[in-house]
Amino acid sequence: MMESIKLLVVDDHPLFRRGLLSLLEDTPEFEIVGEAENAAQAIEMAERTHPDVILMDVIMPGSGIEATRVICQKMPQVKVLMLSASEENDYLFSAIDAGASGYLLKEGKPENLIDAIRQVNLGQSALSPAVAAKVLQRVRHEPAAPAPAAPPPSPVTTVPTVDPTGTVTPREVEIVRLLAQGLTNLEIAQQLDLSENTIKNHVRNILRKTHVRNRAEVVVWAMQRGLIKV
C-alpha cells in the first residue's frame, strides 16, 4: 500500500482553504494533518504535525514567504509549495530564495496542483508555466556568473542535490549557467567547442541528477543552491 503524503494547508481566506481541503481530501494518497490561516500558525502546525508538503499562501498575515523561510531552516525535509494569485517577480524570487520547492498560480487546474504536490514530495520542483517563463526571463537578463576553473583530471565537485548521492561536475555547472542565459544546445556546443550531442548528453545527465523535468526547473534548482545569482 502506498504511503500517504501528509499535507498542511495554509491560507487566510476560509472559502479558498475549505475548497482546497475538499479537493485534497478526495485524493486517497493525501492525508490532511492540519490547516492554518497565518504565518505564526503555519510554523506552529508544521512543528507539531511534521507534514511532507505544505501548501503555503504567499500574501497573508505574517507573510507566507517568511513562514517558508523559517520552516525550511528548521525542518529542511519539509517541502513547501507556494500558492499565489500574483505573478509579481518580487514574490516569486523571494519564495525561491526562502526555500520553496514550487510556485503555482491559484488560477491553475486542480489536476495540476495534485501533480505538483506529488512532484515536490519526490524532491522535484513545480512551477506554473507562466512562472517558469518569468524565471528564465529574469535569469537571462542577469550577468552570467563566472565559470568555474578547469577541474583536475579525476575529482568532481559535489554540490547539494535532492538526491544526496548525486554529483554535478564543474562542466555541468557551466552548462546550467549557459542554459539559464537561454542558449540552445547548439549555441552551448559552439561556445564550449563541443559537439551538440555531447551537450544533449550533459543536459540529460543534469536533469537526471537534479530530479527536475525541464530547463526552467534546472534554473530554479541552481538558484536555490547559489549556482546562479538573481
C-alpha positions in Angstrom: 0.0 0.0 0.0 1.3 3.4 -1.0 2.4 5.6 2.0 0.2 8.7 2.2 1.6 12.2 1.6 0.9 14.4 4.7 -0.3 17.9 3.9 -0.6 21.1 5.8 -2.8 23.8 4.1 -2.1 27.4 4.9 -4.3 30.2 3.6 -6.0 33.2 5.2 -9.1 33.0 3.1 -11.5 30.5 4.7 -13.5 29.8 1.5 -10.4 29.1 -0.6 -8.9 27.0 2.2 -12.1 24.9 2.5 -12.3 24.4 -1.2 -8.7 23.3 -1.3 -9.2 20.9 1.6 -12.2 19.4 -0.1 -10.2 18.8 -3.3 -7.3 17.2 -1.4 -9.5 15.0 0.8 -10.9 13.4 -2.4 -7.4 12.1 -3.3 -6.7 8.9 -1.4 -3.0 9.2 -1.2 -3.2 12.6 0.6 -3.6 12.9 4.4 -4.5 16.3 5.7 -2.6 16.8 9.0 -3.6 20.4 9.7 -4.6 23.9 8.4 -3.6 27.4 9.3 -4.5 30.9 8.4 -1.4 32.9 9.1 2.4 32.6 9.3 2.7 32.0 13.0 0.1 29.2 12.9 1.8 27.7 9.9 5.1 27.5 11.7 3.5 26.1 14.9 1.5 23.5 12.9 4.5 22.4 10.9 6.5 21.8 14.1 3.6 19.9 15.6 2.4 17.8 12.7 5.6 17.2 10.6 3.9 17.4 7.2 5.6 16.1 4.0 4.3 19.1 1.9 2.9 22.4 2.9 0.6 24.4 0.6 1.5 27.9 1.5 -0.3 31.1 0.6 2.1 33.9 -0.3 0.2 37.0 0.8 -1.3 36.6 4.2 -0.8 37.9 7.8 2.8 37.4 8.8 3.9 36.6 5.2 3.9 33.2 3.7 7.4 33.8 2.4 8.8 34.4 5.9 7.0 31.4 7.2 8.5 29.4 4.4 12.0 30.7 5.3 11.6 29.7 9.0 10.2 26.3 8.2 12.8 25.4 5.6 15.6 26.4 8.0 14.1 24.4 10.9 12.7 21.5 9.0 14.6 21.1 5.7 12.9 17.8 5.0 9.6 19.6 4.6 8.7 20.7 1.1 6.8 24.0 0.6 4.6 24.6 -2.4 3.6 28.3 -2.7 0.1 29.1 -4.0 -0.3 32.7 -5.2 -2.8 34.9 -7.1 0.2 37.1 -8.1 2.8 36.6 -10.8 4.9 39.5 -9.4 8.7 38.8 -9.6 9.3 40.0 -6.1 7.1 37.4 -4.6 8.3 34.6 -6.9 12.0 35.1 -6.4 11.7 35.8 -2.7 9.8 32.5 -2.3 12.6 30.6 -4.2 15.2 32.3 -2.0 13.3 31.3 1.1 13.5 27.6 0.1 10.2 26.9 -1.6 10.1 23.8 -3.8 7.4 25.2 -6.1 5.3 28.1 -7.1 1.8 27.7 -8.6 -0.8 30.3 -9.5 -4.2 29.8 -7.8 -5.9 30.1 -11.2 -4.4 26.7 -12.3 -6.3 23.5 -12.8 -6.9 21.2 -9.8 -5.1 18.3 -11.5 -2.0 20.4 -11.9 -2.0 21.1 -8.2 -2.3 17.4 -7.4 0.6 16.6 -9.8 2.7 19.4 -8.3 2.2 18.0 -4.8 3.5 14.6 -5.9 6.4 16.2 -7.7 7.7 18.3 -4.7 7.1 15.3 -2.4 9.6 13.4 -4.5 12.1 16.2 -4.3 11.3 17.8 -7.6 10.4 21.4 -8.4 7.0 22.5 -9.6 6.2 25.8 -11.5 3.2 27.1 -13.3 4.1 27.7 -17.0 3.8 31.5 -16.6 6.1 31.4 -13.6 8.6 29.2 -15.4 8.8 31.7 -18.2 9.5 34.5 -15.7 12.3 32.5 -14.1 14.0 32.1 -17.4 13.4 35.7 -18.5 14.8 37.0 -15.2 18.0 34.9 -15.3 18.6 35.6 -19.0 18.8 39.4 -18.2 21.3 38.9 -15.4 25.1 38.9 -16.0 26.4 35.4 -16.2 28.3 34.1 -13.1 31.9 33.4 -13.8 32.6 29.9 -15.0 34.4 27.5 -12.6 38.1 26.9 -13.1 39.0 23.9 -15.1 38.9 20.8 -12.9 41.8 18.4 -12.2 41.6 15.2 -14.3 39.7 12.9 -11.9 37.9 14.6 -9.0 34.5 16.1 -9.4 32.8 18.8 -7.4 30.0 17.6 -5.3 27.2 20.1 -4.7 23.9 19.7 -2.8 21.2 17.9 -4.8 17.8 16.5 -4.0 19.5 13.1 -4.2 22.3 13.1 -1.6 24.3 10.7 -3.7 24.1 12.8 -6.8 27.0 14.9 -8.2 27.2 17.8 -10.6 30.5 18.3 -12.3 32.1 21.7 -12.9 31.4 21.3 -16.6 27.7 20.6 -15.9 27.6 23.7 -13.7 28.9 25.7 -16.6 26.2 24.2 -18.9 23.5 25.0 -16.3 24.6 28.7 -16.3 24.5 28.8 -20.1 21.1 27.2 -20.1 19.9 29.9 -17.8 21.1 32.5 -20.3 18.6 31.0 -22.8 21.2 29.4 -25.1 20.2 26.4 -27.2 22.2 23.1 -27.1 23.8 24.1 -30.4 24.9 27.5 -29.1 26.3 26.0 -25.9 28.2 23.5 -28.0 29.7 26.2 -30.1 30.7 28.3 -27.1 32.3 25.3 -25.3 33.8 23.8 -28.5 31.9 20.6 -28.0 29.5 18.6 -30.2 25.8 19.2 -29.9 25.3 15.5 -29.0 27.7 15.9 -26.1 25.7 18.9 -24.8 22.5 16.9 -25.1 24.0 14.1 -23.1 25.2 16.6 -20.4 21.7 18.1 -20.3 20.1 14.7 -19.8 22.5 13.9 -17.0 21.8 17.2 -15.3 18.0 16.6 -15.4 18.5 13.1 -14.0 20.9 14.2 -11.2 18.8 17.2 -10.2 15.5 15.3 -10.4 13.8 18.0 -12.5 11.9 17.8 -15.8 12.9 20.9 -17.8 15.3 23.8 -18.2 13.2 26.2 -16.1 13.2 23.8 -13.2 17.0 23.3 -13.6 17.4 27.1 -13.3 15.3 27.1 -10.1 17.4 24.2 -8.7 20.6 26.2 -9.5 19.2 29.4 -7.9 18.3 27.6 -4.7 21.9 26.3 -4.4 23.7 29.6 -5.2 25.0 28.5 -8.6 23.1 31.3 -10.3 22.7 34.7 -8.8 19.5 36.7 -9.3 
